[in-house]
């Protein structure tokens, strides 16, 4: 006999089966057709659920050319509560047990961080309130979009924006539930060095074109007497910084018996006191090995410093955000202006746009935060709008 099976998703399956087939066998056949497991199938015939698996279709009085409706049971996601929300206590425990995540939460939402440590009930209530506020904003936008003329171009754009925000929020929610460690701040790579018996901490940055030292640090190491001012100029990137000149060669000690000969660009402004750039990394064939957590050379491995090993100044920069990003970007476009070629080299320098794109700021303010909060979040996230959104919520 021929039986038609329909689903909530409007799929239709036409099956040529025997009326002596048991319900469990019909479910197995539907699994092969639809990919839905028998445990997730609920079969209904004339409003009656076919619950008894051993009963045949004839016993349920299913005849030829009849229609059976299949409903699929939704499987609960791992780590979710029965209401379909993340297990907030598991989330709280993860925050408490991860120092980096807790530190980040303290900088973005101190009250929520205190609740995570000392008041689980308040933590749960605050997270639920944040989620409720977000959902209310989404619903309000959806209602506004629904009331618009669907044939109006501007209305279509608003509907598209509302759908985009909903997808972003869903993506954020999934990331917070299944990959919360991705929201923790990553400490940059620092090593201990010594120049002329002066102990320093150097930031290792393969994205910086040149190795940079500040005038104050160069002075404290006794290197300013070697400054070649013919290489002065302007470093352009996010803002500008003055290049005082170049120190062509100085010994840098990285361990007890390991020395390197390095050259430095002396740059004024905020940022790292010493930045170990790509020029010296390539010259000495250094490798940033994250498996070893070390800067490796042919004959030596120099371990990177953990956050608690950093001096107070660098540690504050890592926790609260740093102006050092500007210097790092600026060194990527350093163009020393030696007298003979200053004009041509100045033309080759590139200037990156200042500030953050207005579309990224609007993306965050549309989530219900002020412009100042949006700009602060973008600064904390290094300009990444998706990460900034995660920090806000």
Protein Blocks (a to p, Z undefined) as FASTA:
>chain_A
ZZddddfkopacdddddfkbcfklmmmmmmmmnopafklpccdeehiacfblmbcfklno
paehiacdddddddddehiafkopacfklmmmmmmmmmklmmmmmmmmmmlmmmmmmmmm
lmmmmmmmmmmmmmmmmmmmmmmmmmpcfkbmklmmmmmmmmmmmmmmmmmmmmmmmmmm
lmpccddddddddeehiacdddddfkbmbacddfklmmmnopmmmpcfklgccdddeddd
ddfbdcfbdcddfbfklccdddddddededdfbdcdfklmmmnopacdfklopacdfkbc
cddddfklpcfklmmmmmnopaklmmmmmmmmgccddfklmmmmmmmpccddehjdfklm
mmmmmnopafklmmmmmmmnnopaklmmmmmZZ
